[in-house]
């Protein structure tokens, strides 16, 4: 038996990157997966490949969430799990960040997470699970990603509040906090059909060799396994917690 047999799980931002790997792994673990994204072509192709369903979802809109939840209920009759994975990253010095850019990041990363929990929790079966994607930067600072770090700090706060408020229904809410991960967010070559993303991956490993104790960038499959743990009964007594997966980056600085 799979760890998620019979469970219905909605994964946002699932057309590529971490969300794609979560959708693949959850489906392999027996879940009925709903792939949600704005990238309709890629999302539908993935859903067809793995035997999942697809819904178009702009996570920053209440109507989008309302329609997505209704579609899941029509198809499966229930929702047991939510992975709020969708997110965007913009690089800019804090004092140079235009308000429109800051609010764009807030809309997807922070508002999207809030609206997801607000829309799904009332429809979720008791004993369900919510996994919010925060970040390494939810627990520390990082230059040039002020908007992103602010939203990920907020996601962690929302996670803790939701865990308290939903505990009476045995709905567990946790956050994953990845460091640098080899997705299109950190490796734009994955979006260029003429580029060699594997070559870029090797270059990123070299870059992070001097930054991360484990000496390489993370892989989306590794993050997916953590999301699976927090969605399955293996984590049945865990709620309201951040789980850092960063190769030891946050542990500190080695001077030897």
Residue, then its C-alpha position, 0 to 999 in steps of 0.5 A: x500500500x502507498x503512504x497516501x492511498x485514497x487521499x485527494x491532494x491538491x498541489x499548486x504550482x505543480x506544472x514544473x519544479x518542486x510542484x511537479x516532483x511533489x505531484x509525481x511522488x504523491x501519485x506514486x504513493x497512491x494519492x489522487x492528485x490535482x495538478x493546479x497551475x496557470x501553465x495550462x499546457x504543461x500542467x495538463x500534460x503532466x496530469x495526463x502522464x501521471x494519471x492525475x487531474x488538472x485545474x487552472x488556478x491563479x492562486x492570488x484570486x479568490x474566484x480562482x480558488x473557489x472554482x478550483x475547490x469546486x472542481x475538485x469536489x465535483x471530481x473526487x467528492x472530497x479534499x484531504x490534502x493541500x500543498x501550497x507550492x506556487x511561488x515567485x522570486x524577484x531579485x532587487x535591493x530593498x530600496x530599489x524594489x518598486x511597489x508593484x514588484x513587491x506586491x506581485x510577490x506578496x500576491x502569489x507567495x503570501x496571499x496565495x497561501x492565505x487564500x488556499x488555506x481559507x478556501x480549502x480548510x472549510x471543505x477539507x475532511x477532518x484529519x487532513x493536511x496542509x503543507x505550505x512552502x516557505x523558505x530558508x529565507x523565512x528563518x533568516x535574511x538574504x540580500x537582494x530578495x527582500x520581497x521574497x523573504x518578507x512573504x516567506x516569513x509571513x507564510x511561516x506565521x500563517x502556518x503556525x496560526x492555521x495549525x492552532x485554529x485547525x487542530x480541533x479538526x485534526x488538520x495538521x499544518x506545517x511548512x517546508x523551508x527549502x534552501x537553494x533548489x535546482x528548479x527554474x527559480x534558481x536555474x533559469x536554463x531550465x526554461x530555455x529550450x536551447x540551453x543545457x540545464x544539466x550543465x547549469x546544474x553542475x555549475x550550480x553545484x560548484x557554486x554552492x560547494x563553498x556555501x552549503x555544508x553538503x556541498x551542492x544545490x538541492x534537488x526538487x525530488x528531495x523537497x518532494x519527499x519532505x512534503x510527502x512525509x508531512x502529508x502522510x501519517x508518518x508525521x501524525x503528531x507534527x503540526x505548526x512546524x517549519x522544516x528546513x531542507x537546505x543542505x545545512x546552509x542555515x546551520x552556520x559558518x565554518x571557519x576551518 
